[in-house]
Amino acid sequence: MSVTTSIHSDGPKAQGFIEKIGIPKPLVWGFVGLLLFMIGDGVESGYIAPFLADNGAGGETNAAVIITVYGLMVTLGSWLSGALSDVWGPRRVMIIGLTLWAVLQVLFLAVALPTENFTLMLVIYGLRGVAYPLFAYGFLVWVLGASPANRLGSAVGWFYFAFTGGLPTLGSLVASGTVPFIGPYWTFWVALSLVVLGGIFALVGLRNAQGGGRQAAPHITTGRSLIDSVAIAFTNPRVGLGCLVRVINTAPQFGLFVFFPTIFAVDLGFGTSGWLQLVFILGASNIFANLFFGVLSDRLGWHRTLRWFGCIGSAVAVLAFYFLPQYVGDQYWVSALCAAFFGITLAGFTPISVLMSLMAPAQKGNSIAVLNLGAGAATFVGPGIVALFLAPLGAGGVTIIFAVLYVLAGISVRWLQVPDEAQRVVEEGGTLQAFAGDPAATTGSAKTQG
């Protein structure tokens, strides 16, 4: 008999507003700080490439090299954030991320840009890519460990609401207001102020919250944790499968961005501005859907939400996004609805973070490290599929491949099983801190929603 992995809480009836909307009260200032931090980090996202090209990088090609290195460092930082949170604790990892971001930003603005030195820009800006994942995903480990297990979906939904609300959405909005008045260079300093302010809000507000310390057993060293953060994908096949599901989550999105601009801007005649508006619609719909599906998953079940709304929903949405506009022609509103639909269904993958932490609750950080590796791999896998199959199969064929991947992910959800011990914590409304330092606690059988 299958068992649902989402049990209603039997906690106190007199809940405050914060708890009712799914935010763990001790962590509330962490979410506020994360939003401010990510707004600051996202300020530059809309203009960094042309700014670098015109201010010392030596053209668009070199600017692209700098941004590529930055992206690789983001992937590295995303992995390290989980592995280091296990042995150093999320609080220390967040402090390191905040400090690195601030110091490297000052060096970038005070040294690299004024000298227009390409090498310095490459090294300093590239290294800064490690910083924001340490802060943001370090906090995610904290959220997963300290939130009531039966409300993890809501907590993770709020995490991604703050994360994506800042980067790039509100960050770009801030830049649109400051760049015309103070210029792009001084806007970078505004970004630094927002990041520091967000970091202070989070770390001061979380000073009394449980879950910020070491997660791993006393005998686990930093080197051991780094090795385990990769090995866990093989020693715990459920975690490895979860990583593949995370790759499939956004690989099609990155792949579509390779050839969809031509289809919508040129073939359908909407122009570059029309395509960029579709990207905004996709992103904006995803922000609020992350929160919605996070809360819904606690009631409907994490497996069901992931399978039907995330995997199967995205399969339908990606097909609609390509084929419906082709059928109706220049009806822009149809394309806008399809973009919003795809953004919403992508948010149906929100419970994958919850399931990854529950499948190995004594190694939450390492599980999130693997999850983040999957997120980084998606940026390469999606465009790689396009490079291999666009010429022989065409745009429609590539879109169908992406839809099939989503269906396969939906089928695989049945194997993302939760150990009995973790399931009991969910039913009792406890937190995953109960498993800190006890990897042997989750070696028993596992359950899922069938």
Secondary structure, DSSP 8 states (H G I E B T S, - for coil): ----S-------S---HHHHTT--GGGHHHHHHHHHHHHHHHGGGGTHHHHHHHTTS-SHHHHHHHHHHHHHHHHHHHHHHHHHHHHH-HHHHHHHHHHHHHHHHHHIIIIIHHHT-HHHHHHHHHHHTTHHHHHHHHHHHHHHHHS-GGGHHHHHHHHHHHHHIIIIIIHHHHHHHHHHHHHHHHHHHHHHHHHHHHHHHHHHHTTT-TT-S--S-TT--HHHHHHHHHHHHHHSHHHHHHHHHHHHHHHHHHHHHHHHHHIIIIIS--HHHHHHHHHHHHHHHHHHHHHHHHHHHHHH-HHHIIIIIIIIHHHHHHHHHHHHHHHH-S-HHHHHHHHHHHHHHHGGGTHHHHHHHHHSGGGHHHHHHHHHHHHHHHHHHHHHHHHHHHHHHHHHHHHHHHHHHHHHHHHHGGG--EEHHHHHHHHHT--GGGGTT-GGGG-S-EE---
